[in-house]
Amino acid sequence: MLIINIKNTDSLERALKILKRKVVDTKQLQNLRNRKEFEKPSVKRRSEINKAKYIQKKKDALNK
């Protein structure tokens, strides 16, 4: 649960801005989207390996 301390002088827009920032920083929305459907551990591992290959390929291209 995210807690946002609001002063009496703060506006509602400011409070919403702080809330949105905290949601992004804690990756709360990303976790919700990932947990929407169950993903088998083997599929999760495969996607992590593919992501690592992609990143390595990008780094190799920059070093050439």
N, C-alpha and C positions, 0 to 999 in steps of 0.2 A: 504494500500500500504506500502510495506516495503522499507525503505530507508537505503542504505548502503553507508557509507562514505569511499572512497578509496583514499589512498595517492598515489602519483606518484611512490613510492618505492614498494608498494604492488603488488603482482603478481595476475594474473587472478585466479589461484587455491585458493589463500587466500581469494579472494572476494567471490568465489563460496562456500567456506567452511563457511564463515560468513553468507551468504544467507541461506544455508541449515540449519544452527543452528537457525537462526531467524524464519524460517518456522516451525521448530519443536517446538521451545519455544512458539510461538503464536498459535500453534495448527491449523494452516491455512489449511494444507493438510487434517487433520482429519475432519474439518468442511466441506470441499469440498466433501469428501466421504460420510458424513452423509446426505448432502443435495442433493445427486445425485438422490435419489428417495424420494418422499413424504412419511412420516411415520405418521400414524394417532396418535393423542394424547393418545388414549387408549393403543395402541401398545407400544408407547414410555414409558408410565407409567408402563406397565407390564414388560418391559425389565429392567427398573430401579429397580422395586421390586425384580425381579429375581436376579439381580446383587447384591442387598443388602442382599438377603438371602444367596447367595453364599459366600459373604464376611463374613457374620456372622457365617456361618457354618465353614469356615476356622479358624476364631478367636476362636470359641468354641473348635475346635479340638486341637489348640495349648495350650489352657488353661487347658485341661484335664491332 
